[in-house]
Every structure is written in structure tokens, then in C-alpha cells.
Amino acid sequence: MKKITFLFLLIASFAWSQQQTVTNTVSPVTFEETQSVTLSFSGASINEATWSVTGNALYLWSWSLDANNVSVDCPTNGTWTNSNEANKLTYNAGTDTYSITFVPTTFYNRTGITRIGFLIKAKNATGDKKSQDMFSNVGAFQLNLTAPAATQTIIASGGNLSITANNTGGNANYNLKANGVSINSQSNIATYSFNHTNITSNQNYDLEVTQNGVIKVKNFSVIVNPGAIAQALPTGMKDGINYNQADPTKATLVLNAPNKDFVYVAGSFNNYQPSGAYAMKKDPASGKFWLELTGLTSGTSYSYQYWVGDQTNLPANSPALVKTADPFSTLVLSQFDDPEIQTLGVYQNLPPFPAGQEREVTVLQTGPNAHYNYTWSDATTNFVKPAKKDLVIYEVLVRDFDANRTYQNLIDKIDYFKNLKINAIQLMPVMEFEGNESWGYNTAYHMALDKRYGTEAKLKEFIDLCHQNGIAVILDVALNHVFSRSPLERMWMVDTNNDGWGDGVTAENPYANQSATHSYSVGTDLNHFNANNMTQYYSQRTIEHWMNEFKIDGFRWDLTKGFTQNCPSGSNQETCTNSYQADRVAKLKQYADMQWAINPNFYVIFEHLGNGGSYTEEVEWANYRKTGDADGISKGIMLWRKMTDPYANFLKGVSTNLSGVADATNMFIGYAESHDEERVMYKAMNETGQTNGNLTRALKRMSAMGAVHLLVPGPKMIYHFGDLGYEDSIFTCNNGTVNNQNDAITGDCKLDTKPQNQWTGNWLANTNRRKVYDDWSKMIDLKKTENVFENGQYSWNQATTGRPRLDIWTSTAQTPNLSYVFVLTNATNAVFTGVAGFPYTGTWYDLMTGTPIEVTSTSQTVSIEIDGFRVYGNKQAVLSNPDFDFKSIALYPNPSKGNFNISTNTKQVSIYSIAGQLVKEFKGSFDNNYQYSIDNLNQGMYIVKVIDDQDRESTLKLMKQ
């Protein structure tokens, strides 16, 4: 079929069997591009119910091709999930047919059309609710190539090729060219035949046929099987591009392609016409193909792809020759995506896609000015990651953050993140995905950056800027599966339609399963347990690339339930997938170890959402290597903890239970919202409850929700603009309507681009929304700054609907520092006046305002307004009391050249840059003679936070000379 870019849900199942063979007729049979034509489809050949079609709502999806086989979509197609009404078919009840009539030049808005392609589909074709592809030639003069049958033919060196063709509309003149040179011509004939003999090199043929001044061309090629070229692979070579650091004129390409007979490298360096010199050698020991390129120019961008040939035991419906980019590409050019990228100008100096080629190509560039080079600041090279328990992660989809959808948007709004006080940003997948508009989970090249959001240098600039501001950067990665453009699928694909696109993989595929071995099938399921370890190697290289090249601080691993081979399809697949699977536990521990081997402080986060046995897995991962490591660094894997409905119920003022937001392991990242969950504000305003239809009340309760979310010890996450009370449904469609996965007509709009109300409506200037932002900022600051929120115990009292209470403490008796905090909420329709429940008497503080409260009795009452909340603490917080230092501590010598002392015993000393970035930390038990080394810090001013052995805190200034 013609390639259509899909936007896929994070976890969804696709019913490929729904594609139907539909009977069609074209009237008139022969037509010119300027004549009206009617396409008709037999209703008897269509099972509308299979596609959930009602009211005979079927649509034409069409495209046109020219003499060079260049395809352009019909401009009125609409989108794959929402067809344009202009392309709706007319149902003719009397004849039980569907039809549409048009003039090709008008319908396709182009001329020079030689062929049209079309299919019929449901308005939303997600789930393959469509017919097979159909085609019709345009014009009375038609050229038919009868041999060779395939556009690419593999022969042995010295073999022959028989070429036969015929045409309609009268006699014509034939001219056959091979590699641009005419090798045979025949005039005034309607049937052509020629035998090209003794072929020893690859040939690209053009059969040009002329009739009455009209020229039609058929293109095809011969690939000569070069035979086995056995030669040992040089030592130290990895799969993909190996740059020669000593000689920028050279690079070595390595491809692991089991069960394939030969591989050519076609590229801009050989005009995509590879001779025998570009046939890859094969290493006898590993079976890998390799080739050293020479004569390269430093700084020049080259493109290339592999032509992978197979004639030995070729599986059924598997192409004999596949063209594909390198699986380990770090920059990919696409004939489908790049025209828009070029128009938008979001990727500066993007090399052009090579004219006349098809499928993705890889970019190769040697030298110091290569596209991937970047000079990191000291902030990144010296970055100290926030402690796991202190994390407040902000999940971002670059596409929906701002109107231009680029990393520059994030850079321009760094103050938005800084002022909110978050200390980590998690980017939804930015690896090369299919199309230019996506959530990113339809990944095709895991080591390549998708170009839609900007260049490698621009992403690195954003990461560097985050580090300069004390913010870690986490990347979402989907290594459970790949999609059809991926070489991991393409090289071993099943192509039943013979259209160059896979509709499955063969049993020979060394990376992928033919069907998913878990119940959450997405794309082509990867097998992480294959005997050759190729998927494991691919995953390891992906880990190394993003950690080493982009200096990221963590991975959020998507759909980790899919990392098992134990649950093939069957009646109990769902039960199996959600049960404890030892293979999955061990494999994901292995991947965690790979990450920690590079950086022992790296954040490893799994999206597992366990229950039953799979929750047991989560606890095991959470405790994995937390204690006892030789390096003394506590590790452990963090897990996502979804709490959308409980927090939405809190906003609505109905019964809820918030205690699941954290776990005894302190490794569960609690969240009310994520990219996969409905907005709690939308639920609060549209579901039954006290805030239904009331934006003002729902926004007020968002502040209270933050207090019983963000202040709970343990890592937390915010989905973007939840901090401003974003209330549009995640099922908001491009046209502004709202639907969901149960909508049979328009389908699920979850993946559609969302409105940018937060900027176009200037929400930061909106008093009610700004209060949510400011309140959450203060709470996050409290969480990061005060020890009680990192190391405190906590308990809940949720006995009264609408008034859950949260207590956090490190001591239940008065201490010199903030050691007891409790939160009172009032998500009800009445003012609350009652006993506050102060644990002891004395001076307490409203930590949100800094206001002191003299508590003379533990039965003292307080009053809380409707939709209000209070955060009470036994001491003022650091953020609301800048003069909290106790003066008896001294730091010396100051200025210091390499070491300093502190005049008291300490348990923790943290050093921050003036910008607030943690740059060094000492934890343990240190007496007043201990020398704190700062040799690795740059000259300048620093802030030193000291916690002494009595848990008292102080901040001091330090000058490093």
C-alpha cells in the first residue's frame, strides 16, 4: 500500500485482519487527466460493520503519480483519523454501490498525472479500517512493462536480463538506457523485446517510450550478487558508523544482517549507483557485513543506505532486495517527512534528501564541525543530579508545549520552569518517529533525533541550560517495539502486497517477534531474549548514545510489561502479562545495570503500572541495588504511580483515597496527570461533583490538591500545564471537539495536537490560574529545601469526605528545625471550623504565608474557607525566612583554593552555584576537623548549605579562588 503515516496510542492493539478486498470499477475505462472519471465500489464486497461504519459513511483516500513515479496525496484527503467530508463517497442504494466523480487535474491539484491510487476507509481508519490499495492508469497511451516482473532483479555476475513491454494507443518509439547510456532503440512498434547479456555490474534501466510527443518511462534495475567477500572485521568496530578519529577522510560501516546474502552501500559518494567496490565484506567470525569508506571530506554531509540482498531460502512474501538506512543512524533523511521540515526551517542546514531515491537514508559527517558536535558548559560536566526522593518531574510533549513545537520554545521559556521550582524535565520520545506529528512512541530509529523539534545542537543547548539551572533532563524511550520504517523490521519484513512496505516480519527476524508475547501489542514487538543478543545490543547502544552524547540524566522506559517472552497470544494473555514474570524482571535489571555502569546516579524509571504479580515486580525493582553497592551509591528503580481518579475525586469533593500516591520504598513517582490520563480539571468540571461546570472552584481546589500531592515524601510528577489548571480534555480533536476511543465515527483524538491556551490566553496573568502556579511553586520549593519532606514519615486521615489530612514529620516533639508539617484541606461546600489537630503547643506557622500562629491547646480550632487548605509547620520554612542561619557556624578559609573546614560536626554539606544548581554534596558523619575538597569546582561564588549533627540548618557563602 501507499505509505501513510499513522499516529499510534502508547498502548493499543491493532486488528490488521480488518483490511478488506473491495471490488471497484472505473468509468470510463480509459480517461485523460482533464476528463471526468467515476470510481465505483461494490457495497456487497464491503463489510461496513467490521470498520464500525454507520450511515454508509465511507471515504476515499487517494494519491496521484507522475511519470517519475512521484506520489502526491490528494489535498482533500483530510487526516488518517479524520477524513475530509469532501472525499465522502455517495451511497447509491439502488445499485448498492459507493461512488465519487472528479476531474484528476482538479481533484489532485496537479498536472502530468500518469496514474492514480486509492483506497476506501472509515472516517477514522485507526485499526486498519480500510480497503486494499487500488490503482488506475491515466491516459489512452499506456506503457506496460511485462518483464522483468520486479522493479529490482538480482542476478549472478555475467547473467542476462530479458526485457519485454507493450503499449496502447498505436505504435511508438522505444529507447532503453542502462546507467544513463542508450543500449537499444526500436522504432514504430507496439511490442518491445530485448535481451541484455553478460551483465557484470549493477544496472539502472530507463525504458523511454514516445508516442505523438508524449513520453512514458519505466524504471527498473539489476543488482549483481557479488558473492561472498570474506574478510575479517577490523578490531574495535561497532555496528553503524565508525568514525576514524585520526583520519577524517575515512569511516567504516558495519551491518549485522543474519540470513542475508550480500549488501551494497549506496550513497551520495557513489551517486547511489554502487559498483562492486561498494559491496560489503563479510566477517567470517561474526557474520557481520562491513566496508571502509575512503576519500571523504571533513565536514561534508554524506548520505547512504544499505541495499540488502537475499536469494538463499528467501521466506515467502519477503522481498529479495530491501533498501534501508542504517539501524544505528544518528541522523536520518526521509522523503516523506523532510519536505515539511525544510519548509518550517526548524532544522538548520538539513542536507537534502537525495533526488530519485526511496526510503530513509543515513547521514554521515566526519570532522570537528559535524552536526552532532557541541561544547558543553561546566554546569553539565559537573552536574549533580537531585536526589530521587526530591524529584519533581515536569513531563513535556515538545509538540504541544508551544506553537512552534521546537526545543527553542523550551529554551525561551526556561524561566517558566525555574520559577515553578521543578528540578527535572521529562521529554516524551524525541527519537526519530514516523511522520512529523506524533507523541513519538512510533519510533523507527532509536539513536536518531527526530528533526521536527530542532537540531542535535539545539537539544543539547536545552539540556545544558537545564543543568545550568539545577534541572535534570529525563528522556522517554520506547524500546519495546519498532515501526515499519525501522531497519529492524524492514530487512526481514513480510511484504504480501509487494508494495515495499511491511505487513509483518518473517520468522528469520533476529530482532522481533512475529506476534507480540504480551497483551499490549504496539507496532512490531521486539524480542529482548533472542539467542544472538541483537536486540539487547541495540538497546545497549541506544542507552550509551543518549547518556554519553546528550548527557541526559535518566530514562523513562515505556511499556515495560512488554519485556517478556512468556505471554504469547491466547485466552490468558492479559492475566499472564500482569503476573510476575521472572524473565522480564531479570532483563530489565540487566538494562538498569547497563545505565548505572555509565553513571551510578542515573535515573531509571519504568512505566509498569503493576497489579498483583506485576506489582511484586515493581517492589523488587524499587529495592534493587538500593543498599550494599560497593560504590556506596543508593540506586533502585523508580516506577510510575497513576493517581488520576483519586485526585479528580478530591477536586470533585467526593470520597477518595490518596494514600496510593507514594510507596514505602520511596521509589514510586506519584502523579495526578500524565500524557496517557485524562486531565483532572476536565474530570472535575465535566463529571458529577461539586465543581461541575465551575472553573473558579476547580482552580481553587488545584492549589489544595498540590498540597496533598507535591508535599507527600517521594518523587512526584506534573504533566505540562497542570500547574495552570489546564482543563481541555486529552481527547480534544484538532477541530476543537472532544471525543474518545469509544467514538465509532471520529475515533480517538488523544494524539491530536492540543490548543495553546496557556500562552495565547496569557494564563500566567490570570489571577486564578497564577495562584495555582505560585502555590505549587512554593510547595515544590518546600519539598526540595526542607529535610522533613525528604526523610520524614507521613500518615493520612481521609475519614471525612472532602477533607483529607496529611501529616509529615521527622520528630513528634518540638525541635529547632522544621520537623512536623500537616496539611488540612476543605474540598467541600461549607466553611470548615474545627479542631486543627496541632500535635503540640507553641508557635506554629502557615507555611504558605509565613504567618505565625500561637497554639495554646492541641484542641485549638481553625477556620478554612470553602475550597481552601492550610499547610502548618512547627518552624518557618527556609523559603519564607531568609535569615534562618544560626550564627555560631563558621566556614574557613574563605576564600578557599581547594579545601575548607566547617566549625561544627555535620551530617550533610551541599554546595550550590549562584544560579541554584547543586554542584557538590557531602553526606555522612563529619567532625569539625574534616576538610571538604572543592578542587574540581571553578572559581567563583557558591552557596553552602550545612545540616549539623543536631539537624540544624545553615547557609553560608563561599568564594572559590
N, C-alpha and C positions, 0 to 999 in steps of 0.2 A: 504494500500500500504506500501511497504518498506519505512522507513523514509528517506527522502532526505532533506538535509539542504539547504534552499534557502537563497539568499541574496536579500533583498527587497529594492525597492526605498522608499524614505521618504514619498512621496505621490504618490500612484499609485492605479489603480483599477485592480482587478484580475477576470477573467472570468472563474469561476470554471466549467461552463457548457461545456467547450471545451473538457473535458476528454471523450474519445471515447471507446466503447466496440469493440474490434478487434478480428476477427476470426483467430485462429492460428492452425498450425499442427506441430507435432514433428516427425521427421523421422531419425532412426527407432523409433517406439513407446517405445520400451524397449532398453536401452543402458547403458553401463558401463561408468565410468568416463574417461577411457582411449580410448573410441571409438569415432569416428567422428559422430556428430549429426547435422542435419539441422533443423533450425527453419524457418517456412514459415508463412507469414501473408497475408491474402486476401486483395488485393487492393480495392475490392468492399466494404469492411467494413470500409474503411478509407476515411475521407473527408479531404484531404490534405489542401485544401484552408482555412479550419477553423483554421489551425495552421500556416497559411501564408507560407506553404511549396511550393517551386517551384523546378522544375527539379528533382522531386522524391527524394529529399534529406531527407530521414528518417534514424534514428539511433537507435541502440539497447542500452538500459541502463539495465545492468544485475548485478546480485549478486548470490553468492553461499552459501549454508548452509551445516553444517556438522551434525553429529548425535546428537550433543547437541544443535542444532538449532542456532549455532553461525553463523552470517551472515557476509560476507566479499564482498565488492564491486569488480566488475571486474576491474583490474588495467588499462584497456584501455577505461574506460567509458569517460574520459575527465571530464569536469565540466558541471553542470546543464545548464549553459548558453552557453557552447561551447563544444559540443560533439567531441570526438576524431574521426578523419577520419577512424581509424582502425575499428571502430564499425559501419561504414556506411553500410546500407543494400543494397543489389543488387536488382535492379528492373528488373523483368522478364516480358517484355511487352506481350509476347505471352500468358502467363497464368495469367497476371495481379496480380502477387504476388511479395512480398518483401521477401528476404531470406538472411540468413547468416549461414555459416558452420564452425564448430570448434570442437576441442577436449577439453572437460571440464578441465582436469588437466592442459593443456597448456593455455587455454583461461583465467582461473581464477587463475593460478599460485598457486595451492594448491592441496592437495590430501585429501581423506576422505570425498568427496562430496557426500551427500545423496539427495540433492535437488537443483534445480536452479530456480531462479526467474528472471523475465524480463518484460520489457515494451518497447514500441517504442515511439519515441519522435521527435520533431523538434530539429534542432541543438541547438537552444536556446529555452528551454521549459518554460521560464518565462510566466506566464499567464495560466499555467496548460495545455500547448500544448503537451499532452501525452496521451497514452492509459491507460486502467486499468492495474493492475498488473496481470501477468500470471505466472504459476508455472509448473514444470515438475520434476517428481521423477527420480533419477539416480540409475540404477542397476536393475537386474532381480528380486532380492529379495526385496520385498517391504512390509512394515507393515502398515496396515490400522486400525486406532482406530475408531470403529463405535459408541461407546458410552463410556463415555459421549460425547455429541456433542460439548461442550465448554471445553476449557482448564481449566476453573475455574468454579466450580459449587457451588452454595450457597444452603445449606440445613438447616433444623431445627435440633437442638440438638437431637440425638437419631435416626436420619434418616438413610436411606440406599442409596447406590450408586451401580448401575448396570454397569459393565464394560464388553464390548464386543470388539473383534478385530479379524482380519483375516490377512493372509499373502499370498504372491505369492511365486512361486519357489519350492514348496514342503512342507513337514511337518517341524515343528520347535518346539523348547522348549520355554515355556513361564514362566516368573518369575515376579510376581507382588510384589513390595515393597511399603510400606507406611511409610513415615518418616524414610527411610533408612533400615527398617526391612522387611524381606520377609514375606508376609502373605498368599501367594498362589502360587503354581507352578503346571504346567501341561506340559507333555512331548509328543512329536511326534504327534502334531496336527497342523491343518491349520486354525482352527476356535476356538476362545477362548471365554469363558463366565465365569463371577464370580460376585457374589453379596456381597458387603461389607456392613454388617448390624451394626445397633446401633452405629453410629458414633457420638461421643460426643466432639471431638476436631478436630482442623484443620489438614488436611492430605495433604502431598505432595507425589504423586504417581510416581513411575517409572515402566513402563511395559517394561521389558527387554526380547527381543526375539532373540534366537540364531539359525542360520541355517548354517551348514557347517563351523563353526568357525566365521561366520560374525554375529555381534551383532547390532541390531537396538533397539532404545529406544523411547518410547513415554512418555512424561511428562504431567501430569495434576494434578489438586488439588481440594480439597473440602474445602470450607470455611463455618464454622458453624456460623449461625446467632445467636449471643449471646443474642438477645432480648434487650429490653430497660433496661439500668442500670442507673436509675435516681439518681443523687447526685448533690448537689449544688456545683457550681464552687467556689473555694476559692476567696476571695476578692482580688482586685488588679491585677488579671491576665489579660494579653493581648493575642490576637491571636498570635500563633507562639510559640517560646521557651521562657519560663520564668525561668531565672536562679535564684537559691536560693543563695543570696549573703552571707547568714550566713552559708550555708552548701553546699559545692561544690559536695557533693555526690548525690544531688537531682536537678531535673529540672522538670518543669511542662509544658506539651504540650497542646495547645488549638487550636481547629479547628472549624471554623464555616462552616457547610455544610448543609444548608437547604434542605429539601426533601430527605435526605439520612437516611437509617435505622440504620446503625451501622458503626463503624470504628475500625479497628485494627491498632496498631502501630507495625510495623515490623522493626527490626533494628539489628545492629551488637551485641547489648546486648542480643538478643534472637535468634541469628543465622538466622534471617529472617524467623523464624518459630514461630509466635506468638501464645501463648496459650491464654486461657480465661483471664489470668491475664493482658493481654495487650489489652483487649477490652476497648475502651474508654468509660468513663462515660458520661452521658448527663445531662446538667444543665436544670432543669425544667423551669427556668425563661427565659433564653436567647436561649435555644435550642442548645447551643454550646457543642461540644464534648471536653473532657479533660482527661488527665491522668498524674499522678505524677510518674516520673521515680526515682528509688532509687538505691543505690549501685553503683553509678558512681564513677570513679576515676578522681580526679582533673588532668587536663592537658591532659587526654586521648581523642583522637578524636573518636567519635562515629558517625555512620551514621544511618539514619532511613527514612522510608517513611510511608505514610498512605495507608491502604487498605480500600477503601471507598465502602460500600455495599448498594445496593438499590434493594428491591423486591416489594415495595409498589407503585403501579401506575407508574411503570417504563415507561418512554416515549419510543416511537418506535425508534428502532435503537440505543438506548442508552445502553451501557454496564452495566451489573448488578454489576460488580466489577471493580473499577479503582484503579490502583496503581499510586501514585503521591508523589512528595516531598512536603514539607510544603510551602504554598503560601508566608509565611513571612521568608523564608530561607535567611540567610546572606552568606552562602557558600553552593554551590550545586555541587555534583559529577555527571558526565554524562558518560554513557557507550559509547556515540558517540564521545564526544569531548576530554575526558581525556587522551586516549592513545597518542594523539599528544602532549598534554600539558606535559605529563610525558617525552616524547622523547625530547622535546625542553628544558625542565628544567627551564621554566620561572616562575613556581610556586613552590618554595622550600617546601619540606615536605608535599606535597599534599597527603592526605590519598588516598589509593587505592579504586577504585570502587568495591563494594562487588561482589565477584565472584558468578555467577549463577543468579544474579538479573537483573531486567529490569526496565527501566525508571529512571528518576533522583532520587537521594536521598539527604537528607539534612544532613549537618554536625553539630553536637552538641559537644561543648567542654567547660567544666567548668574550673574555676580557673584562677589565675593571668597570666598564660602563654598561655592563649587561643589565637587562631590565629588572633583575631580581636583587641587585646590589643596593645597600642602604647603610649609612653610617649611624649607628645607634649612639644615643647620648649615655652619659654616666648613669642617668636615672634608670635606664633599662639594665645596663650591665651590673649595677649594684642593687637592683630591685629586691626588696624583702617583701614576700607575699604576706598579706593579712592572715592572721590565724584562722583556721577553718571555723571555729565557733563564733568568730567575729564577723563572718562574711554576711554582707547584704548585697545580693547579686541583682543586677538590673538586666533582665532579658530583653534583647533588642532584635527586631527584624529590620535590617537596614532598609529594605524596600519600603516599609511603612513608617519609618521614623520621621522623614521629612520629604517634601515634594520632589526633590531631585534624586532621591534614593542613592546617595553616594556616601563614601567614607568622609568626604569633605563636609557633608552635613553634620556628621557626628563631631568632627573636629571643631567646626564653627560653634557648636553648642556644648562644648566641654564644660562651660560654667553651669549648665543645667544639671549635669551630673555632679560636679563639685559641690554646688550649693545644696543638693539633696543629700550629700554626705555619703552616698553609697561607696563601697570600696571594691566592687567588682562589676564588670560588664560582661554579659554572656551573649555572644553573637550567634544567632541562628545560622545554619550552614552557609558558608561563603565559598565552598569548593565548587568547581565547575559543574553546573547543573544544566539540564536540558531547557532551552528557551532562555528568555531574558526576564521573565516574571515568574517567580516561584518562591516557595518557602525554602527551597534548597535541599529538600530531602530526596529529590530525584537526581542524586549525584551520578555523574558519569566518570569524572576524573578527580580522585580524592586528593591528589597532590597539586592540582592546578587551581589557581584563584579564578573564580568567575569574574568576568570583565565588567559586568553590568554596574557594579558598585565602585569601580575605580581600579587603579594600578596596584601592583605589589608595593611600590614605594609609598603609596598613599595609605594603604592599610598599615604598613609598618610605622608611618608617621603617627597614625591614630594610636597604635599600641604604645609607641614611645611617649606620646603626650599623656596617655592614661597613666603610665608609670611615673611620669614627672609629677602627677597629681595623686599618687598613692593608690591608684586604681588598678587592680589586676584585670587581665583580659582572658576570658574563657571562650573556647570555640566549641560549638555543637558539631558533632561528626556522626555521620550515618554510615557505619561500616558493616551494617547488617546486610546490605543489598547494593546492587548497581542497576542502572537503567540502560536502555537499548543502544545508546551511543557509546557505551563503555567498551573498550577493547576486551575486557574480561568476559563480556558476553559475545561481542561481535566475532571474535576469532573462532568461536565454537558454537555459532548460532545455528538454529534451525530456521530456514527461510522458505516456508512452504509456498508462499506466493511468488517466490523468485523476483522480489522487488528490491532486494538489497537491505531489507530491514528484518530483524529477528522477530520471530514469534515463539520463542523458546530457545533452549540450549540443548546440545547433544550430550549423551552420556559421557563423551570424552572430555567435557569441560573440566579442567583441573581446578577451577575456582568456585564453580557454582553448582547448586543442586538443580535438578530438572524441575522439581516442585519443592515448595518450602517444607522444612521439617519442624515447623511450629505453626501456630494458628493465626499469626499476624503477618500474612504474606504481603510483601511490598516489592514491586519490581522483580528482579532476578535475585533469588536468595543465595547468599554466599555460604560456602561450606568452610568453616574455620578449622575443620578437623581432617582435611584431605591429607592423604599419605605423603604427598610431595611437599606439604607445608607452604604452598604457593600463596594461599590466602593469608596465612599467618605472616609470611614475609612481606606481602603487600601492606598489611596492616602496620607492621613494624616500621616500614619505610615511611608510611603516612605519619605515624607518630613522630618519628625522628625529624621529618621535614618541617612540620609546623612548630615543633618545640625548638629546634635549632635555628631554622631560617627566620621564623617570625617571632621568636621569643615569647610565645604565649605562656600562660600560667596554669592552664587547666583544659581538660576536655570534658564535655558533657556527652556521654555515649548514648546515642539514640537507640531505642527499642532493644534493650539488652536481653529481653526474653527470647529474642530470635537466635541467640548464640548457643543453640543446642542442635544436635542431630538426632535426638531421641523421640521426636514427636511428628512423624510423617502423617499425612492426611488420613483421616479415619474418624470414626464416631466419637472417640475420646480425645481428639487432638487438643481441644481447648483445656480440658482437665489436665492433660499431660503437660501442656505448655506452662500452666500455672502451678504445677507441682515442683518439688525440689528435683533439680537435675544436676547431678554431680559433674557432668562434662561441662556444662555452662559455668558452674562455679569455678572450676579449675581453669578454664580457658580465660575467663575474664580476670582472674587473679594474675594469670600469666601476663596479660596485657597491662594490668596495673603495674606489675614489676618492671616491665619494659619502660614505662613512663618514669617510675621512681629511680631507675638506673641512670637516667639522664638528669633528673632533678628530683631529689628525695622530698622536696616540699611541693611538688606538683599536685594540683587538684585533680582527682579522679572522681568523676560524678557519673552515676548510672541512672538512666530513666528506666526503672524496672516496675514501679508501681505494684509491688508484690502483694499477694494474699495467700494465706495458707503456706504451702511449701515454698513458694517463691518469696514470701516474706522472710522465711527462715534463711533463705539465701542472702537477703539484704542484711540481716543482722550479722551473718558470718562475714560478709564483705566489709561491713562497717567496722568490725573489730580486727580485720586483717592487718597485721603489722602495726597495730597502734602502740604496742609496747614491746620492748625486748630487742629492738633492732640495734645492731652493732654501732650504727652512727648516732644513736640516741635521739633520732627524729621520729616523732609520732606520725604515723601515716594513717591508714584506714581509708576506705572508700566512702564517699558521700552518696546519698540516694535522694531522689525526688520524693516529696511527700505532698500529695494533692489534697487540698482542703477547700475546694471551691464551694461546695454546697454548705458546709458548716459556716463559713464566713458570710455567704449570701444569706443564710438563715439568720445570722446575727443582725445583719443590716435590716432584714425584714421584720425583726422583732419577734421571731418565732423560736420555738425550742431548738437548741443546738448543742453540740458538743465540740469544743475547740481543742480538747486535750491532745488530739492526734497530730497537732502541728509540729510536735517535737518528739524525740525518742530518747530513751535512756542512754543510747550510745552517743548522743550529741552529734550524730553524723547525718541526720535526715534534714534536707533542705525544705522547710515548710513554705508553702505558697498558697495564696488565695486564687491567683490567676497565673496562667501560662499561655503560650501560644495555642495550646490544644483545648483550653477550657473556656466556657462562656464567661463573659465579663460579669463580675459580681454586681456592679452597678446596674447592668442591664437586667439581671435577675431581680434585683431589689425594686426596680421601677416597673417591671412587667409581670411579676408573679404575685400571687396573693400575699399580702402583708401590709404593714403599717406605712411603708414607703412607696407603695404602688402609685406611679404617676407623679411622685413628689420629688423633684430633683434636689431641692434645697435640703430636705430632711435626709435624703440618701447621702448627700455630700457631707453633712454634719456627722453622720454615723461612720463615714470613711475614716475620719480622724480617730474616732474611738476604736474602730477596727484595727488601725495601725498599732494602737497601744497594746491590744491583746494578740497581736501578731509579731510585730517587729521586736518587742521587748522580751519575748519568750527566749530564754537562752538557747543557743544553737543557731546554725546558719539559716538565712531566710532569703526569699526571692520575691522580686516585684516584676510584673510584666509591664512593658512600657506604657506609660501614661495612666496606669492605675493610680499613681500618686497625684494625678489631677482629676481623678474621678471619671475617667473615660467610660462613657455609658453606651456607645454603639455596640451592637451585638457582633460577635465574631462571625456571624452568618450574614453580615451586611454585604450585599452584592455591589458590583461596580455601578449599577444604576441607582443605588440608594435604597432599594427594597431589602427586606430581611426574609431569609428562608433558611432551611436546614436540610440535613441529609435525608429527611423523610419527604421532601418535596419532590414528587414524581415528575413534575414538568420542568422546573428550572434547576432542581438539584441543589447540591450543597455549595454555598458561596463562601465557605470558610476560608478558602485560599485566595479569594478576591482581594485586590488592593483596597485598603481601608481609607476613609476620609482623613484629612489632615486638620481636623477641627482644633487640635491643641495649638497649632500655630496660626491658622487662618482666623480663628476666633480669639487669639491672644489670651488664652486661658490663664497665663501667669498674672494677668492684670484683672482677672475675675476674682473678686473677694472670696467667694465661697470655695472656689477651686484652689486658689492660692493658699487658703488656710490648710487644706489637706496636705499640700506640698510642704508648707512650712512646718506643720506639726510632725509629719513623717520625718522631715529632715532633723528636727530636734530629737526625735526618738532614736533615729539611726546614730546620731552623734552620741547620745547616751549609751547606746548598745556598744559602740566601738570604744568609748572612753572609760567607762566605769567597770571595774573588776566584777561587781556583783552580777552583771549581765553575762559575763564570760564564764565565771566559775560558780555562780550561785545555784542553789536548789530552787525549785519552784513547785507551786501547787495551784490547783484550780478549785473554785467554788462556783458551780453552774446550776445550783438548785433553783434559782429564781429566773424564770424566762425573761430575757431582755437585760439581765444584769449580771453577766458573768464577771467573776473576780479572779485576778491573777496576783499571786504573791511570789516574790523572788527575794532570796536572802543568802548571805554568807554567814550571818550571825543573827540570832533572835534576841540579842541583848545590845544595848547601845555601844557603839564603837566610834572612834574618831573619824572614820571614813564612811562613805555611803555603803551600807551593808544590808539595808532592808528597804525594799520597794514594793508597793502594792498598787494595783490598778482597779479602779471602780468604774463601771460603765452603767449607762442608763438608756438602753435602746428600747424605750417604752413610750407610751402616750401620756405619761404623767411625771411631774417633778418628783424626784426621789428625795425624801428627807428621812434619815435614819442613822443608825449606828454605823460608823465608818469601819470599826474593827481595827483601830490602831493597835499594834502588838504591845506597845508600852508608851508611857507618858513622856513628855518632854517637847522639845521644839522639832516639829516636822516641817517639810517643805512641799509645796506644789511644784514638782519638778518641771512642769511646762511653763510656769510663770516666774518661779523663784520666790513666790510668796511664802513667808513663814507662817506656821500655824502652831499655836501653843496648845498642846494636848495635856489636859489636866486629869483626864479619866479615859480609860480604854473603852468606856461606853459612850464617848463623846460622839455627837451626831454631826453630820454634814448634809448639805443640800446640793443636789446635782440636777441641773436643768434637763428638760426633755432632749434626748439625743446627745447628751453630754457625757463627759468622762473626767476622771481625775487620775493623776499619777503622783502618788505621795512617796517621799523618801525621808529617811531619818537624818540625812545631811543634804546640803546643797550640792548639786551636781557640778562637775568641773565646767561644763559648758555655760552654766549660769552664774559662776563665781570665779572670775579671773584671778582673784587674789587668794587662792586656796593654799599656796605654798606654806609649809611650815619652815620657819627661818633658820632652824638650827642646822640644816644640811648645807654643806659646802662642797663644791666641786673644784679640784685643783690638780695640776696647774691649769690655768685658764687665762690666756690662750694655751693650747696644747699642740705639740708637734706630732705625738704618736701615741701617748698613753695619758690617762688621767685617773685620779682616785676620787672616791666619794667618802665623806666623813661619817659614814654610818654603815651598819650591816644592811645588805639589800637582798631582795629575792627576785627583782626584775628591774632592768635598766633598758629603756627603749630610746633610741636616738632617731629624731625626725629632721628632715630638711625643713627649711623655712616654708616651703610650699605644703608641708604636712605629710610628706611621704616618709614612711618608716624605712630607714636605710640600714639599721643595725640593731640587734637586740641581744641582751644577755639574760638568761633565765637560770636560776639555781639558788645557791646559798653562798653569798659573797661577804667576807668581812671587810672592815674599813681599810685594810691594807691591800686589797685586791686592786690590780692595775687593769683598767679597761682599755683594750687596744683599739685605736682608730686609725691605724696606719693606712688602711685601704680607702679611707674617706678623702674626698677632695677638700681643698682649702675652702673655708667659708664659715658661715654661721649655722649652728644647729640648735635644736631644742632637745633637751634630755629630760625624759620622764622617769622618775625614780619611785619605786614601791619598796619601802623598807621592810624589815622583818616583822613589823607590827601592822603591816598592811596600810600604812600611811603613805600618802602620795604627795609628790612634789614635782614641779617643773623648773628647770634651770636652763640658762643659756650657755652654750659652749662655742668658743671660737677655735677652729682647726687652722693651724698655720701651715 
